[in-house]
Amino acid sequence: MYAALNEAMKAFEDEEVPVGAVIVHQNKIISRGYNQIEKLKDATAHAEMIAITSAANRLGNWRLNGCALYVTLEPCIMCTGAIINSRIDEVYFASYDTKFGACGSIYNIPEENKTNHHIKIYSGLLADECSRLMKDFFGKLRNKPSADNFT
């Protein structure tokens, strides 16, 4: 989770919502990602999506069986769908997302057991540190002149 937090700090420095993700396979980080929505002008450029694409390229397969995703914020509906479709086995996230979360807060898609792939979900790893980074980001955003807001 420390590696995912480092990725989130990159997003923070780029004035993106500070979410970071890494994918682990056979106890090694095989991909990294952080939010790049503003930079890429792409609503799908979430940390998880970038990490999933990178992991698939690294393994040469869209199926990421045997992989675990570590992410600083609970995945949204889009990212949860991609996690299921890519066959990731486990998701570890730091903080719940009470506005868009799909792994236990607003929705709990992995627990519905309506898909052919099931994910184990774990939460709370480095929750305080990740929440603090998010609060710092939105505090900075609120204090910035409106013409320069980067939302």
FENRA-V464023 format. One record per pair of residues at least 12 apart in sequence whose ideal C-beta (glycine too) atoms are under 10 Angstrom apart, sorted by the first residue. I is the first residue (numbers start at 1). J is the second residue. Records with the same first field share a line. If there is no record, write none. Layout:
BEGIN
I->J ; J
END
This chain:
BEGIN
1->20 ; 22 ; 70 ; 71 ; 72 ; 92 ; 93 ; 94 ; 124 ; 125 ; 126 ; 127 ; 129 ; 130
2->22 ; 70 ; 125 ; 126 ; 129
3->20 ; 21 ; 22 ; 24 ; 29 ; 32 ; 70
4->19 ; 20 ; 21 ; 22 ; 23 ; 29 ; 32 ; 33 ; 34 ; 47 ; 51 ; 69 ; 70 ; 71 ; 72 ; 73 ; 92 ; 93 ; 94 ; 125 ; 126 ; 130
5->18 ; 20 ; 22 ; 70 ; 72 ; 94 ; 125 ; 126 ; 129 ; 130 ; 133
6->20 ; 22 ; 32 ; 34 ; 72
7->19 ; 20 ; 21 ; 22 ; 32 ; 33 ; 34 ; 35 ; 47 ; 50 ; 51 ; 70 ; 71 ; 72
8->20 ; 21 ; 34 ; 35 ; 47 ; 71 ; 72 ; 73 ; 94 ; 126 ; 129 ; 130 ; 133 ; 134 ; 137
9->34 ; 72 ; 133
10->32 ; 33 ; 34 ; 35 ; 36 ; 47
11->33 ; 34 ; 35 ; 36 ; 37 ; 38 ; 39 ; 47 ; 72 ; 133 ; 137
12->34 ; 35 ; 133 ; 134 ; 136 ; 137 ; 140
13->34
14->34 ; 35 ; 36 ; 38 ; 39 ; 150
15->38 ; 39 ; 137 ; 140 ; 141 ; 144 ; 148 ; 149 ; 150 ; 151
16->34 ; 35 ; 36 ; 37 ; 38 ; 39 ; 40 ; 45 ; 47 ; 137 ; 150
17->34 ; 35 ; 37 ; 38 ; 46 ; 47 ; 73 ; 134 ; 137 ; 138 ; 141 ; 150 ; 151
18->34 ; 35 ; 47 ; 72 ; 73 ; 130 ; 133 ; 134 ; 135 ; 136 ; 137 ; 138
19->33 ; 34 ; 35 ; 37 ; 46 ; 47 ; 48 ; 71 ; 72 ; 73 ; 74 ; 75 ; 76 ; 79 ; 93 ; 94 ; 95 ; 97 ; 130 ; 133 ; 134 ; 137
20->32 ; 33 ; 34 ; 35 ; 47 ; 48 ; 50 ; 51 ; 70 ; 71 ; 72 ; 73 ; 94 ; 130 ; 133
21->33 ; 34 ; 35 ; 46 ; 47 ; 48 ; 49 ; 50 ; 51 ; 52 ; 54 ; 55 ; 69 ; 70 ; 71 ; 72 ; 73 ; 75 ; 79 ; 91 ; 93
22->34 ; 47 ; 51 ; 54 ; 55 ; 68 ; 69 ; 70 ; 71 ; 72 ; 92
23->48 ; 51 ; 52 ; 54 ; 55 ; 56 ; 58 ; 59 ; 64 ; 67 ; 68 ; 69 ; 70 ; 71 ; 86 ; 88
24->55 ; 66 ; 67 ; 68 ; 69 ; 70 ; 88 ; 90 ; 92
25->55 ; 58 ; 59 ; 64 ; 65 ; 66 ; 67 ; 68 ; 88 ; 89
26->66 ; 67
27->68
29->51 ; 55 ; 70
30->51 ; 54 ; 55 ; 56 ; 57 ; 58 ; 59 ; 64 ; 67
31->50 ; 51 ; 52 ; 53 ; 54 ; 55 ; 56 ; 57 ; 58 ; 59 ; 64 ; 67 ; 69
32->47 ; 50 ; 51 ; 54 ; 55
33->45 ; 46 ; 47 ; 48 ; 49 ; 50 ; 51 ; 52 ; 53 ; 54 ; 55 ; 69 ; 71
34->46 ; 47 ; 50 ; 51 ; 72
35->47 ; 48 ; 49 ; 50 ; 72 ; 73
36->49 ; 50
37->49 ; 151
38->150 ; 151
43->78
44->78 ; 79 ; 82
46->71 ; 73 ; 75 ; 76 ; 78 ; 79 ; 82
47->69 ; 71 ; 72 ; 73 ; 75 ; 79
48->69 ; 71 ; 73 ; 75 ; 76 ; 78 ; 79 ; 80 ; 82 ; 83 ; 86 ; 88 ; 91 ; 93
49->75 ; 76 ; 78 ; 79 ; 82 ; 83 ; 86
51->64 ; 67 ; 69 ; 70 ; 71 ; 79 ; 82 ; 88
52->64 ; 67 ; 69 ; 79 ; 82 ; 83 ; 85 ; 86 ; 88
53->82 ; 86
55->67 ; 69 ; 86 ; 88
56->86
61->86 ; 87
62->85 ; 86 ; 87
63->85 ; 86 ; 87 ; 88 ; 117
64->83 ; 85 ; 86 ; 87 ; 88 ; 89
65->86 ; 87 ; 88 ; 89 ; 117
66->87 ; 88 ; 89 ; 90
67->83 ; 86 ; 87 ; 88 ; 89 ; 90
68->88 ; 89 ; 90 ; 91 ; 92 ; 119 ; 120 ; 122
69->82 ; 83 ; 86 ; 88 ; 89 ; 90 ; 91 ; 92 ; 93 ; 119
70->90 ; 91 ; 92 ; 93 ; 94 ; 122 ; 125 ; 126
71->83 ; 91 ; 92 ; 93 ; 94 ; 95 ; 103 ; 125 ; 130
72->93 ; 94 ; 95 ; 125 ; 126 ; 127 ; 129 ; 130 ; 131 ; 133 ; 134
73->93 ; 94 ; 95 ; 96 ; 97 ; 100 ; 101 ; 130 ; 131 ; 133 ; 134
74->91 ; 93 ; 94 ; 95 ; 96 ; 97 ; 98 ; 99 ; 100 ; 101 ; 102 ; 103 ; 104 ; 105 ; 106 ; 107 ; 121 ; 123
75->91 ; 93 ; 97 ; 100 ; 101 ; 102 ; 103 ; 104 ; 109 ; 110 ; 119 ; 121
76->97 ; 99 ; 100 ; 101 ; 102 ; 103 ; 106 ; 107
77->100 ; 101 ; 102 ; 103 ; 106 ; 107 ; 109
78->100 ; 102
79->91 ; 100 ; 102 ; 103
80->101 ; 102 ; 103 ; 107 ; 108 ; 109 ; 110 ; 119 ; 121
81->102 ; 109 ; 115
83->102 ; 103 ; 109 ; 110 ; 117 ; 119 ; 121
84->109 ; 110 ; 115 ; 116 ; 117 ; 118 ; 119
85->115 ; 117
86->117
87->116 ; 117 ; 119
88->117 ; 119 ; 120
89->117 ; 118 ; 119 ; 120
90->119 ; 120 ; 121 ; 122
91->103 ; 110 ; 119 ; 120 ; 121 ; 122 ; 123
92->120 ; 121 ; 122 ; 123 ; 124 ; 125 ; 126
93->121 ; 122 ; 123 ; 124 ; 125 ; 126 ; 127 ; 130
94->123 ; 124 ; 125 ; 126 ; 127 ; 128 ; 129 ; 130 ; 131 ; 133 ; 134
95->123 ; 124 ; 125 ; 126 ; 127 ; 128 ; 129 ; 130 ; 131 ; 132 ; 133 ; 134
96->123 ; 124 ; 127 ; 131
97->134
101->123
103->119 ; 121 ; 122 ; 123
104->121 ; 123
105->123
108->121
109->121
137->150
138->151
END
